[in-house]
Every structure is written in structure tokens, then in C-alpha cells.
Amino acid sequence: MDTRERLIETTRELLWERGYVGTSPKAIQQRSGAGQGSMYHHFHGKPDLALAAITRNADELRERARTAFEGPGTVTDRVTAYLRHERDALKGCPVGRLTQDPDVMADPELRRPIEETFAWLTATLAGLLAQGRADGELDPALDPRATAAALVAVVQGAYVLARAAGTPDVYAQAVDGALALIRPHRQKENH
């Protein structure tokens, strides 16, 4: 791994562990093994490096979601694959956790990849749910946009609940509850 990559990966780890304020250039340099000159050769400063790390986190979240959404099976199967994708429930979402960081949220450039990722995620889920509704798989009364927002909120909230309880079981329970809300629509037979 080259120096630039080590700097980005180290910053990703430190942002997750310590937040923006706790991620000092000195800590980045020490953990990555890169000198100050190397850091400033590749990045204009801490905000530039943080943006690269946050963007990498956002890109990886999108890629994992895209893999589930474009996978095989019904809409419900694909949404289930996304919700049940293996995650470290006790560590939290590397993108979602940054919404709790006031310094990240106060900086429009650092906030942008987070906003864009959650907007993409919600819109993509809404499209899938609309497809399931149109195909008769999901309840025709289902509101795709509202349901997509609820599913994204369940994932982020499930991280919080799991961390508070100290067990990933709470995360799994929240996902199970969300999936029960979008069970495939079964048409009643006319007798």
C-alpha cells in the first residue's frame, strides 16, 4: 500500500474511532508511518485528507448496497440482502456515525459525501420498492419513498440501539422488524 493509501486508511480508522477533532495530523502520521512532508505532499491539510477518507467510506457503503440491490431474487430478497449484510453492529456505520460529529456537519465539503450517500441510498431503495409494488410483490398502498427513508433510518438506528445495549442482537431484531413491514403482498383469493 502506498503512502497516500496508508494516509487515507489511517484517517478512516481514526475518524471512526475518535471523530474529526480527535483525528489530529500527528495521530494520522504516527499511525500511518508517514512523515509530515508526505502527508502534505498528497493532501493540502487535514480537511482534504478527511474528505478523501469520508468519500472512501461513502463509496464503499454505496458499493455494498449496490451489490445487494442488483443481486438475484425478488425485490424483497434484495432488500433483505442489504439489511442483513454483515456489519459490525457494535462499531457503527462509518458514514452514519459522522452525522454525530459537529465539526464534520458544520463543514459543507465534509458533509457533502454523507448527504449524497444517504440521498442515493434512499432513492435507490425507493426505486426498488416502487418496482416491487408495481410488480404486485409489495402492498399497493406502500409509499416507496417513505418506506425507503424508514429502512435507512432502521439501519442507522439499529446501530445506535446495538451500541447502547452492547449486543448485536438488538441490531438483528430491528432488521427483522423492518423486514416484517415489507413482507410481500399476497392477494386475497376471491371465493
Secondary structure, DSSP 8 states (H G I E B T S, - for coil): --HHHHHHHHHHHHHHHHHHHH--HHHHHHHHT--HHHHHHH-SSHHHHHHHHHHHHHHHHHHHHHHHHTSSS-HHHHHHHHHTS---TTT--TTGGGGG-HHHHH-HHHHHHHHHHHHHHHHHHHHHHHHHHHTTSS-TT--HHHHHHHHHHHHHHHHHHHHHHT-THHHHHHHHHHHHHT---------
